[in-house]
Amino acid sequence: MRPRDRILANLESIYRESYDRARTSGDDGRMIDLESAYMRDQLMLEILLDIRDLFAVAPAASGGSALEQLEAIRRLTRLR
């Protein structure tokens, strides 16, 4: 499993390259779009990494299967 820091650094690297190209070409609109997309993708990726970490710890603590854990997450996130 890849470490959290490495995954987030890869995400930043991808966006940094695109942002630098937009800055070099003077495309301010693209730079703004990339900043927003980066923040959104970073947040979503951190949430997914948190879920990954939960699955890595939860089986030992609860003894539940992955399907049982998914069902528990579904129940937690269901709108009432």
PyMOL Python script that loads the backbone (N, CA, C, O; Angstrom):
from pymol import cmd

cmd.read_pdbstr("""\
ATOM      1  N   MET A   1       0.842  -1.158   0.000  1.00  0.00           N
ATOM      2  CA  MET A   1       0.000   0.000   0.000  1.00  0.00           C
ATOM      3  C   MET A   1       0.903   1.243   0.000  1.00  0.00           C
ATOM      4  O   MET A   1       1.843   1.338   0.789  1.00  0.00           O
ATOM      5  N   ARG A   2       0.605   2.183  -0.889  1.00  0.00           N
ATOM      6  CA  ARG A   2       1.415   3.395  -0.973  1.00  0.00           C
ATOM      7  C   ARG A   2       1.116   4.330   0.199  1.00  0.00           C
ATOM      8  O   ARG A   2      -0.036   4.449   0.618  1.00  0.00           O
ATOM      9  N   PRO A   3       2.132   4.987   0.723  1.00  0.00           N
ATOM     10  CA  PRO A   3       1.914   5.905   1.842  1.00  0.00           C
ATOM     11  C   PRO A   3       1.093   7.133   1.423  1.00  0.00           C
ATOM     12  O   PRO A   3       1.165   7.596   0.285  1.00  0.00           O
ATOM     13  N   ARG A   4       0.325   7.633   2.369  1.00  0.00           N
ATOM     14  CA  ARG A   4      -0.531   8.806   2.164  1.00  0.00           C
ATOM     15  C   ARG A   4       0.264   9.989   1.605  1.00  0.00           C
ATOM     16  O   ARG A   4      -0.174  10.639   0.655  1.00  0.00           O
ATOM     17  N   ASP A   5       1.425  10.266   2.189  1.00  0.00           N
ATOM     18  CA  ASP A   5       2.224  11.416   1.758  1.00  0.00           C
ATOM     19  C   ASP A   5       2.644  11.296   0.295  1.00  0.00           C
ATOM     20  O   ASP A   5       2.642  12.282  -0.441  1.00  0.00           O
ATOM     21  N   ARG A   6       3.000  10.097  -0.115  1.00  0.00           N
ATOM     22  CA  ARG A   6       3.418   9.890  -1.502  1.00  0.00           C
ATOM     23  C   ARG A   6       2.259  10.107  -2.466  1.00  0.00           C
ATOM     24  O   ARG A   6       2.436  10.708  -3.526  1.00  0.00           O
ATOM     25  N   ILE A   7       1.084   9.627  -2.108  1.00  0.00           N
ATOM     26  CA  ILE A   7      -0.099   9.793  -2.961  1.00  0.00           C
ATOM     27  C   ILE A   7      -0.439  11.270  -3.107  1.00  0.00           C
ATOM     28  O   ILE A   7      -0.679  11.751  -4.215  1.00  0.00           O
ATOM     29  N   LEU A   8      -0.459  11.990  -1.984  1.00  0.00           N
ATOM     30  CA  LEU A   8      -0.783  13.417  -2.031  1.00  0.00           C
ATOM     31  C   LEU A   8       0.293  14.210  -2.769  1.00  0.00           C
ATOM     32  O   LEU A   8      -0.018  15.186  -3.452  1.00  0.00           O
ATOM     33  N   ALA A   9       1.547  13.803  -2.638  1.00  0.00           N
ATOM     34  CA  ALA A   9       2.629  14.468  -3.378  1.00  0.00           C
ATOM     35  C   ALA A   9       2.479  14.248  -4.879  1.00  0.00           C
ATOM     36  O   ALA A   9       2.744  15.157  -5.666  1.00  0.00           O
ATOM     37  N   ASN A  10       2.058  13.056  -5.284  1.00  0.00           N
ATOM     38  CA  ASN A  10       1.819  12.781  -6.705  1.00  0.00           C
ATOM     39  C   ASN A  10       0.697  13.661  -7.241  1.00  0.00           C
ATOM     40  O   ASN A  10       0.800  14.201  -8.343  1.00  0.00           O
ATOM     41  N   LEU A  11      -0.365  13.804  -6.469  1.00  0.00           N
ATOM     42  CA  LEU A  11      -1.476  14.664  -6.879  1.00  0.00           C
ATOM     43  C   LEU A  11      -0.983  16.097  -7.056  1.00  0.00           C
ATOM     44  O   LEU A  11      -1.291  16.745  -8.056  1.00  0.00           O
ATOM     45  N   GLU A  12      -0.219  16.587  -6.088  1.00  0.00           N
ATOM     46  CA  GLU A  12       0.297  17.957  -6.176  1.00  0.00           C
ATOM     47  C   GLU A  12       1.199  18.117  -7.389  1.00  0.00           C
ATOM     48  O   GLU A  12       1.130  19.135  -8.078  1.00  0.00           O
ATOM     49  N   SER A  13       2.036  17.139  -7.658  1.00  0.00           N
ATOM     50  CA  SER A  13       2.950  17.202  -8.791  1.00  0.00           C
ATOM     51  C   SER A  13       2.197  17.322 -10.112  1.00  0.00           C
ATOM     52  O   SER A  13       2.576  18.106 -10.983  1.00  0.00           O
ATOM     53  N   ILE A  14       1.143  16.549 -10.252  1.00  0.00           N
ATOM     54  CA  ILE A  14       0.343  16.588 -11.477  1.00  0.00           C
ATOM     55  C   ILE A  14      -0.253  17.975 -11.678  1.00  0.00           C
ATOM     56  O   ILE A  14      -0.164  18.546 -12.765  1.00  0.00           O
ATOM     57  N   TYR A  15      -0.855  18.506 -10.635  1.00  0.00           N
ATOM     58  CA  TYR A  15      -1.469  19.828 -10.744  1.00  0.00           C
ATOM     59  C   TYR A  15      -0.414  20.925 -10.892  1.00  0.00           C
ATOM     60  O   TYR A  15      -0.628  21.888 -11.629  1.00  0.00           O
ATOM     61  N   ARG A  16       0.711  20.793 -10.209  1.00  0.00           N
ATOM     62  CA  ARG A  16       1.778  21.806 -10.288  1.00  0.00           C
ATOM     63  C   ARG A  16       2.262  21.958 -11.720  1.00  0.00           C
ATOM     64  O   ARG A  16       2.461  23.080 -12.186  1.00  0.00           O
ATOM     65  N   GLU A  17       2.457  20.843 -12.431  1.00  0.00           N
ATOM     66  CA  GLU A  17       2.916  20.904 -13.824  1.00  0.00           C
ATOM     67  C   GLU A  17       1.908  21.656 -14.695  1.00  0.00           C
ATOM     68  O   GLU A  17       2.288  22.513 -15.493  1.00  0.00           O
ATOM     69  N   SER A  18       0.638  21.336 -14.540  1.00  0.00           N
ATOM     70  CA  SER A  18      -0.393  22.011 -15.331  1.00  0.00           C
ATOM     71  C   SER A  18      -0.497  23.482 -14.962  1.00  0.00           C
ATOM     72  O   SER A  18      -0.666  24.339 -15.829  1.00  0.00           O
ATOM     73  N   TYR A  19      -0.395  23.767 -13.668  1.00  0.00           N
ATOM     74  CA  TYR A  19      -0.485  25.150 -13.200  1.00  0.00           C
ATOM     75  C   TYR A  19       0.680  25.974 -13.749  1.00  0.00           C
ATOM     76  O   TYR A  19       0.489  27.108 -14.189  1.00  0.00           O
ATOM     77  N   ASP A  20       1.869  25.410 -13.724  1.00  0.00           N
ATOM     78  CA  ASP A  20       3.038  26.121 -14.246  1.00  0.00           C
ATOM     79  C   ASP A  20       2.914  26.388 -15.743  1.00  0.00           C
ATOM     80  O   ASP A  20       3.310  27.452 -16.218  1.00  0.00           O
ATOM     81  N   ARG A  21       2.370  25.433 -16.482  1.00  0.00           N
ATOM     82  CA  ARG A  21       2.150  25.657 -17.927  1.00  0.00           C
ATOM     83  C   ARG A  21       1.141  26.782 -18.144  1.00  0.00           C
ATOM     84  O   ARG A  21       1.330  27.629 -19.018  1.00  0.00           O
ATOM     85  N   ALA A  22       0.069  26.789 -17.348  1.00  0.00           N
ATOM     86  CA  ALA A  22      -0.936  27.845 -17.482  1.00  0.00           C
ATOM     87  C   ALA A  22      -0.349  29.205 -17.122  1.00  0.00           C
ATOM     88  O   ALA A  22      -0.644  30.204 -17.777  1.00  0.00           O
ATOM     89  N   ARG A  23       0.478  29.245 -16.086  1.00  0.00           N
ATOM     90  CA  ARG A  23       1.099  30.511 -15.680  1.00  0.00           C
ATOM     91  C   ARG A  23       2.046  31.012 -16.768  1.00  0.00           C
ATOM     92  O   ARG A  23       2.077  32.204 -17.073  1.00  0.00           O
ATOM     93  N   THR A  24       2.819  30.091 -17.349  1.00  0.00           N
ATOM     94  CA  THR A  24       3.760  30.466 -18.412  1.00  0.00           C
ATOM     95  C   THR A  24       3.024  31.041 -19.614  1.00  0.00           C
ATOM     96  O   THR A  24       3.497  31.986 -20.245  1.00  0.00           O
ATOM     97  N   SER A  25       1.876  30.473 -19.926  1.00  0.00           N
ATOM     98  CA  SER A  25       1.114  30.964 -21.083  1.00  0.00           C
ATOM     99  C   SER A  25       0.214  32.146 -20.724  1.00  0.00           C
ATOM    100  O   SER A  25      -0.449  32.704 -21.599  1.00  0.00           O
ATOM    101  N   GLY A  26       0.185  32.530 -19.454  1.00  0.00           N
ATOM    102  CA  GLY A  26      -0.613  33.682 -19.037  1.00  0.00           C
ATOM    103  C   GLY A  26      -2.103  33.410 -18.984  1.00  0.00           C
ATOM    104  O   GLY A  26      -2.903  34.341 -19.078  1.00  0.00           O
ATOM    105  N   ASP A  27      -2.487  32.164 -18.836  1.00  0.00           N
ATOM    106  CA  ASP A  27      -3.903  31.778 -18.807  1.00  0.00           C
ATOM    107  C   ASP A  27      -4.427  31.824 -17.372  1.00  0.00           C
ATOM    108  O   ASP A  27      -4.444  30.810 -16.674  1.00  0.00           O
ATOM    109  N   ASP A  28      -4.854  33.016 -16.941  1.00  0.00           N
ATOM    110  CA  ASP A  28      -5.316  33.203 -15.573  1.00  0.00           C
ATOM    111  C   ASP A  28      -6.557  32.372 -15.254  1.00  0.00           C
ATOM    112  O   ASP A  28      -6.688  31.851 -14.146  1.00  0.00           O
ATOM    113  N   GLY A  29      -7.455  32.248 -16.208  1.00  0.00           N
ATOM    114  CA  GLY A  29      -8.671  31.454 -15.995  1.00  0.00           C
ATOM    115  C   GLY A  29      -8.350  29.998 -15.726  1.00  0.00           C
ATOM    116  O   GLY A  29      -8.943  29.369 -14.849  1.00  0.00           O
ATOM    117  N   ARG A  30      -7.408  29.473 -16.487  1.00  0.00           N
ATOM    118  CA  ARG A  30      -6.992  28.078 -16.302  1.00  0.00           C
ATOM    119  C   ARG A  30      -6.330  27.889 -14.937  1.00  0.00           C
ATOM    120  O   ARG A  30      -6.522  26.863 -14.284  1.00  0.00           O
ATOM    121  N   MET A  31      -5.552  28.880 -14.514  1.00  0.00           N
ATOM    122  CA  MET A  31      -4.895  28.794 -13.212  1.00  0.00           C
ATOM    123  C   MET A  31      -5.933  28.731 -12.084  1.00  0.00           C
ATOM    124  O   MET A  31      -5.789  27.950 -11.145  1.00  0.00           O
ATOM    125  N   ILE A  32      -6.957  29.545 -12.185  1.00  0.00           N
ATOM    126  CA  ILE A  32      -8.019  29.545 -11.181  1.00  0.00           C
ATOM    127  C   ILE A  32      -8.748  28.206 -11.180  1.00  0.00           C
ATOM    128  O   ILE A  32      -9.031  27.643 -10.122  1.00  0.00           O
ATOM    129  N   ASP A  33      -9.052  27.697 -12.384  1.00  0.00           N
ATOM    130  CA  ASP A  33      -9.724  26.392 -12.488  1.00  0.00           C
ATOM    131  C   ASP A  33      -8.878  25.284 -11.880  1.00  0.00           C
ATOM    132  O   ASP A  33      -9.401  24.408 -11.191  1.00  0.00           O
ATOM    133  N   LEU A  34      -7.578  25.317 -12.131  1.00  0.00           N
ATOM    134  CA  LEU A  34      -6.685  24.290 -11.599  1.00  0.00           C
ATOM    135  C   LEU A  34      -6.595  24.369 -10.076  1.00  0.00           C
ATOM    136  O   LEU A  34      -6.550  23.334  -9.411  1.00  0.00           O
ATOM    137  N   GLU A  35      -6.567  25.565  -9.522  1.00  0.00           N
ATOM    138  CA  GLU A  35      -6.539  25.706  -8.062  1.00  0.00           C
ATOM    139  C   GLU A  35      -7.781  25.091  -7.431  1.00  0.00           C
ATOM    140  O   GLU A  35      -7.694  24.369  -6.437  1.00  0.00           O
ATOM    141  N   SER A  36      -8.939  25.385  -8.022  1.00  0.00           N
ATOM    142  CA  SER A  36     -10.194  24.837  -7.497  1.00  0.00           C
ATOM    143  C   SER A  36     -10.235  23.321  -7.635  1.00  0.00           C
ATOM    144  O   SER A  36     -10.629  22.617  -6.706  1.00  0.00           O
ATOM    145  N   ALA A  37      -9.828  22.827  -8.791  1.00  0.00           N
ATOM    146  CA  ALA A  37      -9.841  21.383  -9.028  1.00  0.00           C
ATOM    147  C   ALA A  37      -8.879  20.671  -8.086  1.00  0.00           C
ATOM    148  O   ALA A  37      -9.180  19.584  -7.591  1.00  0.00           O
ATOM    149  N   TYR A  38      -7.730  21.277  -7.838  1.00  0.00           N
ATOM    150  CA  TYR A  38      -6.752  20.668  -6.938  1.00  0.00           C
ATOM    151  C   TYR A  38      -7.325  20.551  -5.529  1.00  0.00           C
ATOM    152  O   TYR A  38      -7.215  19.499  -4.900  1.00  0.00           O
ATOM    153  N   MET A  39      -7.934  21.621  -5.034  1.00  0.00           N
ATOM    154  CA  MET A  39      -8.496  21.586  -3.678  1.00  0.00           C
ATOM    155  C   MET A  39      -9.603  20.533  -3.575  1.00  0.00           C
ATOM    156  O   MET A  39      -9.683  19.806  -2.585  1.00  0.00           O
ATOM    157  N   ARG A  40     -10.454  20.457  -4.600  1.00  0.00           N
ATOM    158  CA  ARG A  40     -11.527  19.464  -4.607  1.00  0.00           C
ATOM    159  C   ARG A  40     -10.961  18.054  -4.638  1.00  0.00           C
ATOM    160  O   ARG A  40     -11.368  17.201  -3.849  1.00  0.00           O
ATOM    161  N   ASP A  41     -10.029  17.806  -5.541  1.00  0.00           N
ATOM    162  CA  ASP A  41      -9.452  16.465  -5.667  1.00  0.00           C
ATOM    163  C   ASP A  41      -8.652  16.077  -4.427  1.00  0.00           C
ATOM    164  O   ASP A  41      -8.657  14.913  -4.025  1.00  0.00           O
ATOM    165  N   GLN A  42      -7.968  17.038  -3.822  1.00  0.00           N
ATOM    166  CA  GLN A  42      -7.215  16.750  -2.606  1.00  0.00           C
ATOM    167  C   GLN A  42      -8.164  16.324  -1.480  1.00  0.00           C
ATOM    168  O   GLN A  42      -7.898  15.358  -0.765  1.00  0.00           O
ATOM    169  N   LEU A  43      -9.266  17.053  -1.334  1.00  0.00           N
ATOM    170  CA  LEU A  43     -10.235  16.704  -0.299  1.00  0.00           C
ATOM    171  C   LEU A  43     -10.825  15.319  -0.542  1.00  0.00           C
ATOM    172  O   LEU A  43     -10.914  14.509   0.381  1.00  0.00           O
ATOM    173  N   MET A  44     -11.229  15.046  -1.782  1.00  0.00           N
ATOM    174  CA  MET A  44     -11.804  13.736  -2.097  1.00  0.00           C
ATOM    175  C   MET A  44     -10.788  12.616  -1.871  1.00  0.00           C
ATOM    176  O   MET A  44     -11.135  11.555  -1.352  1.00  0.00           O
ATOM    177  N   LEU A  45      -9.553  12.851  -2.255  1.00  0.00           N
ATOM    178  CA  LEU A  45      -8.514  11.835  -2.077  1.00  0.00           C
ATOM    179  C   LEU A  45      -8.238  11.594  -0.598  1.00  0.00           C
ATOM    180  O   LEU A  45      -8.038  10.452  -0.186  1.00  0.00           O
ATOM    181  N   GLU A  46      -8.225  12.656   0.203  1.00  0.00           N
ATOM    182  CA  GLU A  46      -8.004  12.477   1.636  1.00  0.00           C
ATOM    183  C   GLU A  46      -9.142  11.682   2.272  1.00  0.00           C
ATOM    184  O   GLU A  46      -8.901  10.873   3.168  1.00  0.00           O
ATOM    185  N   ILE A  47     -10.360  11.899   1.827  1.00  0.00           N
ATOM    186  CA  ILE A  47     -11.496  11.123   2.331  1.00  0.00           C
ATOM    187  C   ILE A  47     -11.323   9.651   1.964  1.00  0.00           C
ATOM    188  O   ILE A  47     -11.519   8.770   2.800  1.00  0.00           O
ATOM    189  N   LEU A  48     -10.958   9.393   0.718  1.00  0.00           N
ATOM    190  CA  LEU A  48     -10.750   8.004   0.293  1.00  0.00           C
ATOM    191  C   LEU A  48      -9.605   7.350   1.065  1.00  0.00           C
ATOM    192  O   LEU A  48      -9.684   6.171   1.412  1.00  0.00           O
ATOM    193  N   LEU A  49      -8.556   8.099   1.332  1.00  0.00           N
ATOM    194  CA  LEU A  49      -7.444   7.555   2.115  1.00  0.00           C
ATOM    195  C   LEU A  49      -7.870   7.276   3.551  1.00  0.00           C
ATOM    196  O   LEU A  49      -7.432   6.293   4.150  1.00  0.00           O
ATOM    197  N   ASP A  50      -8.720   8.136   4.106  1.00  0.00           N
ATOM    198  CA  ASP A  50      -9.249   7.878   5.448  1.00  0.00           C
ATOM    199  C   ASP A  50     -10.064   6.589   5.472  1.00  0.00           C
ATOM    200  O   ASP A  50      -9.957   5.802   6.413  1.00  0.00           O
ATOM    201  N   ILE A  51     -10.874   6.374   4.443  1.00  0.00           N
ATOM    202  CA  ILE A  51     -11.664   5.141   4.360  1.00  0.00           C
ATOM    203  C   ILE A  51     -10.727   3.939   4.225  1.00  0.00           C
ATOM    204  O   ILE A  51     -10.934   2.907   4.862  1.00  0.00           O
ATOM    205  N   ARG A  52      -9.701   4.083   3.394  1.00  0.00           N
ATOM    206  CA  ARG A  52      -8.714   3.002   3.246  1.00  0.00           C
ATOM    207  C   ARG A  52      -8.085   2.667   4.594  1.00  0.00           C
ATOM    208  O   ARG A  52      -7.928   1.499   4.947  1.00  0.00           O
ATOM    209  N   ASP A  53      -7.726   3.710   5.339  1.00  0.00           N
ATOM    210  CA  ASP A  53      -7.110   3.485   6.651  1.00  0.00           C
ATOM    211  C   ASP A  53      -8.082   2.810   7.610  1.00  0.00           C
ATOM    212  O   ASP A  53      -7.683   1.963   8.409  1.00  0.00           O
ATOM    213  N   LEU A  54      -9.350   3.180   7.532  1.00  0.00           N
ATOM    214  CA  LEU A  54     -10.353   2.534   8.377  1.00  0.00           C
ATOM    215  C   LEU A  54     -10.455   1.041   8.075  1.00  0.00           C
ATOM    216  O   LEU A  54     -10.541   0.219   8.987  1.00  0.00           O
ATOM    217  N   PHE A  55     -10.444   0.702   6.798  1.00  0.00           N
ATOM    218  CA  PHE A  55     -10.516  -0.712   6.419  1.00  0.00           C
ATOM    219  C   PHE A  55      -9.276  -1.475   6.855  1.00  0.00           C
ATOM    220  O   PHE A  55      -9.349  -2.671   7.136  1.00  0.00           O
ATOM    221  N   ALA A  56      -8.151  -0.799   6.913  1.00  0.00           N
ATOM    222  CA  ALA A  56      -6.910  -1.465   7.319  1.00  0.00           C
ATOM    223  C   ALA A  56      -6.918  -1.776   8.811  1.00  0.00           C
ATOM    224  O   ALA A  56      -6.316  -2.761   9.237  1.00  0.00           O
ATOM    225  N   VAL A  57      -7.591  -0.951   9.611  1.00  0.00           N
ATOM    226  CA  VAL A  57      -7.610  -1.114  11.062  1.00  0.00           C
ATOM    227  C   VAL A  57      -8.849  -1.865  11.531  1.00  0.00           C
ATOM    228  O   VAL A  57      -8.764  -2.690  12.441  1.00  0.00           O
ATOM    229  N   ALA A  58      -9.972  -1.594  10.936  1.00  0.00           N
ATOM    230  CA  ALA A  58     -11.248  -2.118  11.415  1.00  0.00           C
ATOM    231  C   ALA A  58     -11.346  -3.642  11.475  1.00  0.00           C
ATOM    232  O   ALA A  58     -11.904  -4.148  12.448  1.00  0.00           O
ATOM    233  N   PRO A  59     -10.843  -4.411  10.504  1.00  0.00           N
ATOM    234  CA  PRO A  59     -11.008  -5.861  10.607  1.00  0.00           C
ATOM    235  C   PRO A  59     -10.384  -6.442  11.873  1.00  0.00           C
ATOM    236  O   PRO A  59     -10.968  -7.325  12.501  1.00  0.00           O
ATOM    237  N   ALA A  60      -9.231  -5.965  12.245  1.00  0.00           N
ATOM    238  CA  ALA A  60      -8.590  -6.480  13.444  1.00  0.00           C
ATOM    239  C   ALA A  60      -9.364  -6.083  14.691  1.00  0.00           C
ATOM    240  O   ALA A  60      -9.446  -6.846  15.654  1.00  0.00           O
ATOM    241  N   ALA A  61      -9.928  -4.885  14.664  1.00  0.00           N
ATOM    242  CA  ALA A  61     -10.643  -4.388  15.845  1.00  0.00           C
ATOM    243  C   ALA A  61     -12.042  -4.987  15.964  1.00  0.00           C
ATOM    244  O   ALA A  61     -12.491  -5.318  17.061  1.00  0.00           O
ATOM    245  N   SER A  62     -12.726  -5.124  14.833  1.00  0.00           N
ATOM    246  CA  SER A  62     -14.127  -5.553  14.888  1.00  0.00           C
ATOM    247  C   SER A  62     -14.331  -7.005  14.481  1.00  0.00           C
ATOM    248  O   SER A  62     -15.331  -7.621  14.849  1.00  0.00           O
ATOM    249  N   GLY A  63     -13.399  -7.545  13.731  1.00  0.00           N
ATOM    250  CA  GLY A  63     -13.559  -8.902  13.245  1.00  0.00           C
ATOM    251  C   GLY A  63     -14.545  -9.003  12.089  1.00  0.00           C
ATOM    252  O   GLY A  63     -14.832 -10.107  11.627  1.00  0.00           O
ATOM    253  N   GLY A  64     -15.072  -7.875  11.608  1.00  0.00           N
ATOM    254  CA  GLY A  64     -16.044  -7.884  10.530  1.00  0.00           C
ATOM    255  C   GLY A  64     -15.388  -8.032   9.171  1.00  0.00           C
ATOM    256  O   GLY A  64     -14.223  -7.683   8.976  1.00  0.00           O
ATOM    257  N   SER A  65     -16.165  -8.558   8.239  1.00  0.00           N
ATOM    258  CA  SER A  65     -15.670  -8.701   6.878  1.00  0.00           C
ATOM    259  C   SER A  65     -15.753  -7.357   6.163  1.00  0.00           C
ATOM    260  O   SER A  65     -16.365  -6.412   6.660  1.00  0.00           O
ATOM    261  N   ALA A  66     -15.130  -7.286   4.994  1.00  0.00           N
ATOM    262  CA  ALA A  66     -15.171  -6.055   4.205  1.00  0.00           C
ATOM    263  C   ALA A  66     -16.604  -5.700   3.828  1.00  0.00           C
ATOM    264  O   ALA A  66     -16.971  -4.525   3.824  1.00  0.00           O
ATOM    265  N   LEU A  67     -17.416  -6.706   3.513  1.00  0.00           N
ATOM    266  CA  LEU A  67     -18.820  -6.437   3.171  1.00  0.00           C
ATOM    267  C   LEU A  67     -19.577  -5.873   4.363  1.00  0.00           C
ATOM    268  O   LEU A  67     -20.401  -4.972   4.201  1.00  0.00           O
ATOM    269  N   GLU A  68     -19.315  -6.379   5.537  1.00  0.00           N
ATOM    270  CA  GLU A  68     -19.966  -5.842   6.739  1.00  0.00           C
ATOM    271  C   GLU A  68     -19.526  -4.406   6.996  1.00  0.00           C
ATOM    272  O   GLU A  68     -20.327  -3.574   7.421  1.00  0.00           O
ATOM    273  N   GLN A  69     -18.275  -4.122   6.743  1.00  0.00           N
ATOM    274  CA  GLN A  69     -17.784  -2.761   6.922  1.00  0.00           C
ATOM    275  C   GLN A  69     -18.408  -1.812   5.902  1.00  0.00           C
ATOM    276  O   GLN A  69     -18.772  -0.687   6.243  1.00  0.00           O
ATOM    277  N   LEU A  70     -18.533  -2.260   4.657  1.00  0.00           N
ATOM    278  CA  LEU A  70     -19.187  -1.438   3.643  1.00  0.00           C
ATOM    279  C   LEU A  70     -20.639  -1.156   4.020  1.00  0.00           C
ATOM    280  O   LEU A  70     -21.123  -0.037   3.846  1.00  0.00           O
ATOM    281  N   GLU A  71     -21.315  -2.146   4.524  1.00  0.00           N
ATOM    282  CA  GLU A  71     -22.698  -1.961   4.971  1.00  0.00           C
ATOM    283  C   GLU A  71     -22.761  -0.954   6.108  1.00  0.00           C
ATOM    284  O   GLU A  71     -23.684  -0.140   6.156  1.00  0.00           O
ATOM    285  N   ALA A  72     -21.813  -0.992   7.013  1.00  0.00           N
ATOM    286  CA  ALA A  72     -21.787  -0.028   8.121  1.00  0.00           C
ATOM    287  C   ALA A  72     -21.564   1.383   7.597  1.00  0.00           C
ATOM    288  O   ALA A  72     -22.193   2.324   8.080  1.00  0.00           O
ATOM    289  N   ILE A  73     -20.680   1.546   6.618  1.00  0.00           N
ATOM    290  CA  ILE A  73     -20.453   2.869   6.020  1.00  0.00           C
ATOM    291  C   ILE A  73     -21.710   3.345   5.303  1.00  0.00           C
ATOM    292  O   ILE A  73     -22.078   4.516   5.394  1.00  0.00           O
ATOM    293  N   ARG A  74     -22.367   2.435   4.591  1.00  0.00           N
ATOM    294  CA  ARG A  74     -23.607   2.794   3.897  1.00  0.00           C
ATOM    295  C   ARG A  74     -24.646   3.292   4.879  1.00  0.00           C
ATOM    296  O   ARG A  74     -25.321   4.289   4.620  1.00  0.00           O
ATOM    297  N   ARG A  75     -24.780   2.609   6.004  1.00  0.00           N
ATOM    298  CA  ARG A  75     -25.756   3.030   7.015  1.00  0.00           C
ATOM    299  C   ARG A  75     -25.396   4.401   7.592  1.00  0.00           C
ATOM    300  O   ARG A  75     -26.273   5.225   7.850  1.00  0.00           O
ATOM    301  N   LEU A  76     -24.122   4.630   7.786  1.00  0.00           N
ATOM    302  CA  LEU A  76     -23.681   5.928   8.331  1.00  0.00           C
ATOM    303  C   LEU A  76     -23.923   7.082   7.383  1.00  0.00           C
ATOM    304  O   LEU A  76     -24.233   8.192   7.814  1.00  0.00           O
ATOM    305  N   THR A  77     -23.781   6.821   6.084  1.00  0.00           N
ATOM    306  CA  THR A  77     -23.875   7.900   5.096  1.00  0.00           C
ATOM    307  C   THR A  77     -25.260   8.048   4.492  1.00  0.00           C
ATOM    308  O   THR A  77     -25.498   8.985   3.730  1.00  0.00           O
ATOM    309  N   ARG A  78     -26.162   7.162   4.809  1.00  0.00           N
ATOM    310  CA  ARG A  78     -27.513   7.216   4.232  1.00  0.00           C
ATOM    311  C   ARG A  78     -28.236   8.457   4.745  1.00  0.00           C
ATOM    312  O   ARG A  78     -28.222   8.761   5.938  1.00  0.00           O
ATOM    313  N   LEU A  79     -28.860   9.156   3.823  1.00  0.00           N
ATOM    314  CA  LEU A  79     -29.660  10.331   4.212  1.00  0.00           C
ATOM    315  C   LEU A  79     -30.971   9.861   4.800  1.00  0.00           C
ATOM    316  O   LEU A  79     -31.601   8.931   4.295  1.00  0.00           O
ATOM    317  N   ARG A  80     -31.358  10.493   5.838  1.00  0.00           N
ATOM    318  CA  ARG A  80     -32.610  10.111   6.494  1.00  0.00           C
ATOM    319  C   ARG A  80     -33.696  11.083   6.179  1.00  0.00           C
ATOM    320  O   ARG A  80     -34.823  10.923   6.645  1.00  0.00           O
TER     321      ARG A  80
END
""", "prot")
cmd.dss("prot")
cmd.show_as("cartoon", "prot")
cmd.util.cbc("prot")
cmd.orient("prot")
